[in-house]
Amino acid sequence: MSGTGREQVIIRTSMIGILTNAALSAFKMAVGLITHSIAILLDGVNNLSDALSSVITIIGTKLAGRAPDRKHPLGHGRIEYLSSLIVSAIVLYAGIQALVESVKKIIHPVEASYPIVSLVLLAVAIVVKLVLGRYVKKQGEKVNSGALIASGSDASFDAILSASVLGSALIFLASRVSLEAYVGVLISFFILRAGIGMMRETLNQILGSRADAETTGAVRRILNEEPEIRGAYDLILHNYGPERNYASVHVELPDTMTVEEVDRLTRRVEARVYRETGVILTGVGVYSYHTGNDEATHIRNEVQEMVMRHDWALQLHGFYADLQAKTIRFDVVVSFEIDPQEALKILREEMKAKYPDFEVQITPDIDITD
């Protein structure tokens, strides 16, 4: 889907969420005030925070859709992550306020009254929230919007919380045991949990989390389908907002290819990767491999076996042995279980013992992608 179409879907869905949540909030807060029910009142406040979250989602989406400029040549897509951070802060604030008010009601209880009409309307509100949650989440999955998916899941969860409020009211009518202040505490904890989860996920996106395995797998598959490419390594994705991924990668090519042939190949795979995955390959580095040197191949096999004996060595690539210049170079993907410099020290000592006449260049790579 194009950026404009995606933006329209997010804005339209968010507007539906705003109107629905605003109506539900007004209704529940009115019922809460009339019945003196802190649980229903806090449920209404939760709906109000959902409406405000949708407003911020729209603002963030509009700002993120601005065209690149001189100061921001890669666009403004990361603004969506900042807007998500603001939304999570609002949810956290709503949860804290809900907890404070619920505790006050436990300390100084006020008996609630539940007219039948208010309970019927509350049941209708639960159904509306379930339908809204399913719709918003479906639209979020359609346009790959984390904010909409989260809002949809949150709406479905809100319906469950509202059902607990309705349940506490029915228990009160049946037994005269008031649980609504305690239900308010329960609601506040769930709101806080949702806010913390949203903030953690957004901070991970801002800090830079592990790339999506499906995307990296698709890029590698496309590259490895080229007959000249023996392997694709060091794939790094740089995210500049939802569906705005730039990437760099190394590929192993035969040492007989000319620069012109390499140029044609890289342009072809760049176009295909973008067409099929939406990822822009900004750089394709090249490793060369031997195509007719039995001794160099023998050395590679020995080095491969020696390196991969270590549990923390995940992969060896980019190997090349220059027998005339007496140099060996290769990269090793190192797990997070060992310090890269310690791993480098171990490998250098082993290589020096095995190949004392060679100058060895080893580059430790980080386990970035699955």
N, C-alpha and C positions, 0 to 999 in steps of 0.2 A: 504494500500500500504506500502511496506517495505521502510525503511529509504533510502536505496540505490536507489530504483526506484523513490522515491519522489525527491531525489536530482537530478537524471538524467533529470526528467521532468522539474524541475525548471531551470537547467542549459541550456537545449536545448531551452526552451521557451525564456529565457533571451538572448541567442545568436541570436535568430531570431529577438528579439526586438532591440538588439544592431545594427545589420546589417541594418535593416529597418530604424531605427531612424537616424543612421549615414548618410545613403543615402539621406533621406528626409532633414536632416539638411544641408548637403552640397548643395543640390539643392536649398533650400529656401534661404540660405544665399547668394548664387550666384545671384539668382533672385533679392533679396533685394538690393544687391549692384548695380546691373545693373539698376534697376528701381528707385533707391534712396528711396525705401519704408522701413521705419523703422518698420512698422507692419509686413511685410513679413520677414524682417531680424530677428526680435525678435521671430517670430514664429519658425524660424530656430534654434535660440539659445535654445528655449524651447525643440525642438527635440533633440538637443545635450545634454541637461541636462537629458533627458529621457534615452539616450544611456549610459551616465555615471552612472545613477542610476541602470541600468541593470548590468553594470560591477560590481558595488559594491554588488548587490544582489548575483551575482555568487560567488564573493570572500567570502561574509558572509555565504553563503550556504556551501561552501567547508570547511571553518573553523568550522562552527557549526557541521559538520558531523564527525569531528575528534573523535576518540574513547576516552572514559573516561580514565583519568590517576590519579596518586596519589593526585595531587593538585586539580583536578576537577573530583571527583568520580561519579558525576551525569551527566557528559558530558559537551559539549560546546554549547548546543542548544541556549542559550540566546545571543550568538554572532549575531544571525539573528536580534535581536531587536536593537543591537548596529549599525549594518549595516543599518537598516531602519532609525535610528536616523541620520546617516551621509547623507543618501539620502534626508531626509527632510531638512537638513541644506543646501544641494546643491540647492534644489528647492527654498528655501527661498532666497538664494543669487541670483539665476537667476531672481527671481521676483523683487528683489530690483534693480538690474542692469537694468532690462527692464523698470521699472518705471522711473529711472533716465534718461535713454536715450529718453524715450517718452516725458518727460517733456521738455528736451532740444529741441526736434523737435517742440514742441508747441511754445516755446519761439523764436526759430530760425528756422522757417519752410523752408523746401526744397521741391519744387514741384516734385512729383513722376510721372514717365511715366510707362504705363502698356502695353507692347506688348501683342497682343492676344495670342501668343504661351505660354507666361508665365502664363496667366490666365488659359489656358487649362491644363497646367501641374500642376498648383496649385489645380485645381479641381480633377485631378487624385490623387494627394497627399492626399486630403481629404478622398477619397474612400479607399485608402490604409490604412490610419490611422484608419478608422472605422473598417475595416476587422481585422487589427492587434489588436485593442482593444478588439474586441469580442473574438478572439482566445486566447489572453493572459488571459483574465478574466476567460474563460471557463477552461483553464488549471490550473489556480490558485484555482478555486473551486474544481477541481478534486483532487488536492493534499493538499488542505487546507493550501495554502500559502498566507498569508496576503499581502506580498510584491507583488506577481503576480496579485492578485485581485485588489490591489490599482493601479498597473501599467496599467492593462487593463482598469479600469475605467478612469484613467487619459488620456489614449490614445484616448478613445471615446470622452472625453471632449475636448481634443486638436483638434479633428476634427471639433467640433463645433466652437472653436475659429478660426481655419483656415478658416472656412466658413464665419465668420464675417470679416476676412481680405479680402476674395474674394468679399464679399458684398460691402465693402468700396471702393474697386477698381472699381467695376461696377458703383457705385454711382458717383465716380469721372469722369468716362468716359461719363456718361450720363448728369451730371450737372456741371462738373468742380469744385465741392465742395469737398475739401480734408478733409477726416475724419480719415486718416490712423494713424496720431499721437495720436489721441484720442482713436482709437481702440487699439493702443499699450498700452495706459494707462489701458484700460479695461483688456487686456490680462495680464498685469503685476499684476493687482489686483487678477485675478483668479489664477495666479501662486502662489502668496503669500497666498491666501486662502487655496490652496491645500497643500502647504508646512506646514502651521500652523496646518492644520487638521492631516497630517501625523505625525507631531512631537507630537501633543497631544495624538494621539492614541498609539504611541510607548511608550511615557512616562507612560501612564496608564498601559501598559503591564509590563514595568520595575518595576513600583511602586507596582503593584499588584491590578488588577481590579476584580470586581465581577465575579465569575466563570460562565461559560456558562451554562445556565439553561437546555439546552438539555442534556448535559453531566451529570450534577449532577442528573437530573431526571432519566436518564438511570441507573446510579449507584444505586440510591435509589430503583428503581423498581426491580432490580435484587436482592437486599438484602431483600426487603419486600416479595418477592416470596418464600423465605424460611419459612416453617411452624413454625420453632422455634422462628423466629425473629418477635417481635411485633412492632418494629419501628427502623428506622435508623436516627441518629441525629449527629449534630456537624461535618458534612461532610466538610472537608477542602481540597481544591486542591492546590497543589504547582506546578507551571509551570516552567519548565526548558527549554523552547523553544517550537516551534510548534510541536504538537503531542507528547509532552514529559511531561505527567502529573503524579504526584505522589499524593496520597491521604491518609488521615486518617479519621476514622469514629467511632462513638459509636453505638452499637446495643443493644436493650433490649432483654434479654433472660430470660427464667424461672429460678427461684432460685433452681430448682431441677437438673439442668444439671451438669454433672461432667466436670472436666477440660479436660478429654480425648474427651468428646463429643463436647465441645467448640472448641478444637483444630481441630477436623475433620471439623466442620462447617466453621470456619474461613478460613482454607486452601481451602475448596471447593468454597466459595464465592470469595476469592481472585483470583483463577484461572478463574472463570467465568467472573468476572468483567473485567479482563485484556483481555480475549478472545473476549468479546463483545464490549468493549468500548476503549481498549488500555490504560486505567488508571491502574496504579500500586498501589494497596492498601498496603502501608507500615506499617500500624498499624490499628488494629481493637480493640477498647476498648469495655468493656462490662458494661452495666447496668443490674441489676437483678430486676425482678418484682415478686410480690407475686403470688403464685399459689394455695393458700388454706386458706387465712387469711381474713375473712370477715371484721374484725375491721380495718385492715390495708387498705383494699380496700375502706372502708367507709371514712377513713381519706384522702386517695388520692382524692376521689371525692370532698370532702369539700375543700381541698387545691386547686385543679384544678379550682373550681368555684370561689374561693376567688381571686386567682392570675389573672385569665383571665378576671376579671371585669375591669382591667386596660387596656386602649387602647394601651399602649406601651408594654404590655406583649404579645408577638406573639406566644409563645409556651411553654409548660411545659413538661419536660421529665426527665428520669432517677430518677423517684420517688421511694423512699424506706423508709419504716417506721419500725424501730426495736422497737417493743413494750416492750421488756424486758430491753433493754439498754436505752429506752426512747430517741431515736434519730430519726430525720426526715431529709432526704437529697433529694434534687432535683435541676435540672437546669432550668433556665428560659431564653428564647431567648428574648432579649430586643431590641426594635427599636432604631434608631438613634435620635429619638425625645426627649430622656431623657438621662441624664448622668447615666451610669451603677451603680455608687456608690449611687446616689440618689434613684434609683429604688431598690437597695439592702436594703437601710435604711427603705424605706416604707414597703417592704415585711417583713423584720425582725420584725418591730414593730407590724404588723398585726398578724404574726405568734405567737409572744410572748403573745399577748392578747388572741389569740384563743387557743394556746397550751402552757400554762405557765410551765408545768412540763417536756416539751421536749427540748432537745438541737437541734437546727435547723441549718442545713448547706445548704446554698443557693449559687449556682454558677451562676453568670450572663453570658450568652453567647451572642455573637455578631451576628447580622443578616447578615451572610456571603453569603449564597446562597438563590436563589429564591425558 
